[in-house]
Amino acid sequence: MIRSVLFSILIAFTAMTSSVFTTAYAAEAKTVVLDVPGMTCKFCPITIRKALKKVPGVIDAKADFASKTATVTYDPTKTNVKTLTTATENSGYKSTLKK
């Protein structure tokens, strides 16, 4: 009986703290837009997106052929803009931080 009550308390505590940590993590994320002028076809955004998503710390990456940009949400404690632009360059597409 006592063991099941303690287990229930532990489960409740875990559920409460996991949502707190998720909220804190989301608050720390940064989003940047990169100019990627070398996109020449509809398949370029796929290559760029895949390259960016492989970078540790990248939460989400989207590339848009029409605007020739990539929008990246990342954890600044794990990566930075230089690493993101290096990832696109290594996949064949020079990029810069959009001003």
N, C-alpha and C positions, 0 to 999 in steps of 0.2 A: 504494500500500500504506500508506504513512505517512498519507496523507490520510484513508483509510477508518478507520484506527485512531484518529486524532484526532477524527473525526466520531463514532465510537462512544463515545469518552470524553465528548464534549460532550453527547451524548444521555443518557448515564448520569447525568452531573452535573445536567442539567436535570430529569430524573425525580426525583432525590433531593431537590433544593432545592424543587421544586414541592410535594411532600408536607410539607416543613417549613413552608413558608409557609401552606399550608392549615390545618395544625394550629395555628399561631400565630393565624391569623385566627379560628378557631373559639373559641379561648380568650378572645378579646377581646369576643365577642358578649354582649349583655345581653338578658334577657327580662323583660318587664313585663306585667302584666295591667291592662287598663283597664275600668272600669265604664262601660257604655253603656246607661243606663236607658231611653232612647228607642226601643229596638227593639220594634216592635209586630207584625211579621209575619215569615214565614219567608224573605222576600227581603231584609230589612234586613241580615243578616250578609254577604250577597254584596256589597252596596254598601259596607259598612264595610271588608271585606277588600280590595276593589279600591282603595279610597281609601288605605288604609295601605300597600299594596304599591307604590303610585306614589311614595311618599316615598323619596328617595335614602338609602341606608343600611339600609333594611329588608330583612332576610334572609328572614323568613317572617312571615305574619300569618294568624291564624285568629279567627273570630268565632263566638260560640255564642249562639243565640237563647234557649235554656232558662235559661242563667245570666246572660244580658244582659251578657256580657263579651267582650273582644277580647284575645287573647294575641299579643304582638308580640316577635319576636326581631330585634334590630337592632345595627348597628355604632355604638357611642357616639362614635366619632370623626367620624361623618358626620351624625348626627341626635340628637335628644333627645326626652324625654317631651312637652315643650311642642309641638314640631313634630308629634308623633303625635296629640296631642289636637286640634290645629288642623286636621289633615287630616280627622279624623272630624267635627269641627264644620262644616268646609267642605262635607262631603257630607250635612249635615243631622242629624247625631247628636252631641250634646254628650257628652263623655266626661271622666272623671277617673281619675287613678291609683288603683288599688284598694289599700286600706290593709290 
